[in-house]
Amino acid sequence: MPRIRPLIGIVLSILLIALCFMPQSRILLGLPECHKMVVGESSEILIDLPGQLDDKIQMQVMGNSQSVFASPEDPAITVNKKPLGYEITALKPGKINVKFKLLGILPIKSMAIESVPSRRVVPGGHSIGVLLQSRGIMVVGFAPVLGSNGEKQYPAREEGVEIGDLILEVDNKALSTENELAQIIDEKEGTELLLGIKRKDKFLSIPVEAVFCPETQRHRIGLYVRDGIVGVGTLTLWEPDTGTFAALGHIIIDADTRQSIDVLQGEIVSASIQSIKAGKPGKPGEKIGVFKQNGSISGTIKKNSYFGIYGSTQNDVENPLKQYSMEVAYSHQVKEGPAQIYTVINAEDIETFDVVIEKVYPDRKNGKGMVIRVTDPRLLTVTGGIIQGMSGSPIIQDSKIVGAVTHVFLNDPERGYGVFMDNILSEMPAKKK
């Protein structure tokens, strides 16, 4: 028996090496590590093996299904052998792991298969005003303080304050606005201030002595600071079950420091688009609008994440283009081809415009899973393509919401990136049961 085992190992190794050179094996090894499906959906794994190998490679389900919606004995996913491979059907929400094995012993490929429930949301397209106040005051530049002899001084920079720092407090007193910082500096009249600063993941205490500025007749520490951001964007979706919204499709960053904004408080309101600055290669265009405090949309921003801003609304949100909610399509369901976007280019009217999804990268999780190109003649005439303020516009394909517009290609404004609904929904609260 001890002599037979090495021989069996050699035979299995030869079989495995030979198998790897077969086209069918490359298909097998090229399968994704994870595969997502929607309940009720079926998909096939096609592996047309030669007759002598057809019964040698087996697909085995490892362990029980994992689901909070189904009892352990109920399978979330079924796997059936077919003449040219396997058919997988998602029955209930849950997850299983499968392995392809040679002779039922030697593992060749592992894959996690997840079945997710279908989800419906109200598509956006509404133009919104975004008012965001940061947690702390962000340093965005250095302002020289001219002394009596004309010499330029930078009190805060000389003590180690850097652009991008967040000033959270002064002398252990929390700050939330630029005016509060200016008032404290005036009250101290040149005495030393202790700045409580957040720099990335570090918290620092930096002493700074304010210098009297003859030009302004006030004490200053030589900083340009900002406590918030205001702008125009587009609502992506509203979920009736939770009363929550998603918008923009990307994180809000400070234009000067390129740092993300840590939200203290913020709100969205309705916006009316008054004019359009068309985009050109190298010069992005933009929507120019006014905020409407008494408009149909009013909400509170709770999160500024990589895939957009999120929060809750005071009232239900409706889309005049769609009387009912729309089914969500996940990344594996998106395909290259015609699609539409919902957005506003005049006043508050949501319109449908044609685009083409040119490239789909279903495994990307960086918010750039799709490359889209504007094809609608009217939209190209008015905007030149994708412009600032259009970020968050929902992308619709086959009557499903598949994602949102995010970034424009600077040198080709007709094209840009889109983010998948998988990414957007990953930051939203779970549906109420």
Secondary structure, 3 states (H helix, E strand, C coil): CCCHHHHHHHHHHHHHHHHHCCHHHHHHHCCCCEEEEECCCEEEEECCCCHHHHCCEEEEEEEEEECCCCCCCCCCEEEEEECCEEEEEECCCEEEEEEEEECCCEEEEEEEEEEECCCEEEECCCEEEEEEEEEEEEEEEECCEECCCCCEECHHHHCCCCCCCEEEEECCEECCCHHHHHHHHHHHCCCEEEEEEEECCEEEEEEEECEEECCCCEEECCEEEEEEEEEEEEEEEEECCCCEEEECCCCCECCCCCCECCEEEEEEEEEEEEEEECCECCECCEEEEEEECCCCCEEEEEEEECCEEEEEECCCCCECCECCCEEECCHHHCCCEEEEEEEECCECCEEEEEEEEEEECCCCCCCCCEEEEECCHHHHHHHCCCCECCCCCEEEECCEEEEEEEEEECCEEEEEEEEEHHHHHHCCCCCCC
